[in-house]
Structure formats: C-alpha cells, structure tokens
Amino acid sequence: MRRAVAALALFPILGGGSPLATLEIDFTKLRSSRGLLQVCIAPAPAVFPDCRDGGGAIKRTIPASSAQLRVTALAPGDYAVAVIHDANGNGRLDTVMGIPREGFGFSRNPAIGFGPPRFTAAQFPLTGGSDRQEVRIRYLL
C-alpha cells in the first residue's frame, strides 16, 4: 500500500515531462510478402542506419506480409528509419559486388547515391501524439 501511495505522490513530478509519442510506419512498394522486414528506428546519427551501436536505437523484425509497424511510448525527438526487406530471412542485406540484392528504404524517402543517406536526409521530428511515416522499399537488382 505504501508503494502505491509513494508512486501516486511522484505522478505530478513525472507527469510534467513531454508526452510520449506513437510512430506508425507504412512500408510500400514491396516486391513480395515473403521474408522479413528488418527495421531500425534511430534517434541519432551514430546509430543510423543499422542500429549496431545501441545508443537508444530500436530494432524490430516483422513479417514482410504485415507491411506496417507501430511503435508506442517513444520519447519526443528527431528520428530516422532504415529498413531492409530480408526476403530470404537470413538476417542480413544480401549484396552482389556491393550492390544490394534485396530491398531497402528510409524515412522521408531520400535520394539514394552510393551507400545509405545521411541521418539528416531521413530525419523527421517526433513530438507527443502520433506520427506516420511512409517508407518506399527500393530494389536495385
């Protein structure tokens, strides 16, 4: 009982912060519904585009057949999304001489040159409430 009272006493202090946000991502132009979508939601350039170094990045794997992802309770801030259509489900982006054989995409659908775009090209602000991003999956081969 004391813990419940203590938690309620802290509620006004904690409630004064920024409201948490929900991000909904739609993946379009998928060639097939086979395999998986490997999704990285990065809050900083250091962890974009692969979520390898932690740093608050969120990594999700979903069936490609769902073509949508909803992430709740995100802190407000700037984010960038990177996704791989891992059609064969081997957990990585397959390439031929450095050229991706599987689909990929980024939030804000920036122009693609050699390699992934910079964080700032895919970056979008997320404030309290809900936001939706459409990520177009691209295939080079």
N, C-alpha and C positions, 0 to 999 in steps of 0.2 A: 504494500500500500504506500509506504514512504517513497519508493522509487517512482510510482505513478505520480505522486504529488510533486516530487522533485522534477520530473520530466515536464509536467504541466507548468511549473514555475519557470523553466527555461524556454518554453514555447515563445513568449513575446520577444525574447532576445534573438532566438534563431529565426523567427518569422520575419524579421526586419530586412533580411537579405533579398537578393534578386530572386524572382520566381524561377523555378526550373522550367526547362523547355522540352518540347517534343519535336523530333525530326522525323519526317516521313520521306522516304526515298523511293522513287519510281524508276525502274530500270527499263529502258525502251530499246528497240531495235535488236533484241536478242535473236540470233540465228536459229536457236533451238531452245527447248526447255530442258535439255539434258545437262547433267553435271551440276556444278555448284557455282555460286557467286561468292567470291572472297572479297569482303568489304572492309575498308579501313576508313574510320572517321577520325581525322587528325586535328588536334587543337593547336598545333604549332608546326612550323617548317621542319624542325628537327626530326619529326616522326612521319613526315609525308614523303612518299606515297605508300610506304609498306608497313607501317606500324611496328617495325622491328625493335625500336629502342624504348618501347614503353612510353613514358612521358605523358600519361593521361590519354593515350590513343585508345580507341575502341575498335576491336576486331570482331567481325561476325562472319559466319559462314552459313549461307542459307541455300536451299534448293533453287536452282535456276527457274524452275517451274513457278515459283511464287512471284518473282519479278517485282517484289515490294519488300521494304524493310521499314519497321517503325521502331525508333529508339526513344525511350522516355527518360525523364529525370536528368537531362543534360544541363550542365551549368551554362549560363549565357556566355557568349564569347564568339570568337571567329573560328570557323572550322573549314576543312576541305575534305572531300570524299574521293577515294580512289577505289575502283572495283576491277576485278578480273573475272571473266567468265571462264572458269576452270571446267571446260566441257568434259574432260576425261576424268575429273575428280582426283588428280594426282597431287593436289595441294600446292601447285606452283604454276607460273606462267610459262608455257612451252614456247620456245623460240627456234628459229632457223637463221643462223648467221646474225643473231641479234635482233631479228625482226619477229615480233610476236605472232605466233600461230593461233592464238586464242584471243577472244575479245577482251577489251578493256574500256574503261571510261572514267570520267572525272566530273565532279560537281561543276556547274556553270559551263560545261562542255567547251573548254578552251581549245584553241587551235593546237594541233599536235605537230611538233617538229621531230628532232632527234631526241629520243628519251621522253620521260614524263614532263609535264608542265611544272612550273614553279608553284609553290604553295599559294602565292598571291593570285595566280591566274585562276585557281579553283576555289579560292576563299570566298566565304559568304558569312554574314553576321547571323548569329542565332540569339534572339532575345527571348524573354519569357513568353510563353504561349506555344504556338505551333508553327512550324515552317515546313515547306515541302520543296524538295529538290528533284529535278528530273535529270537522270544520268543516262545519256545516249551511249550504248555499247558500240564500239567501233571494231572492225576487223580489217587487218591489212592484207591477209592472205586468204 
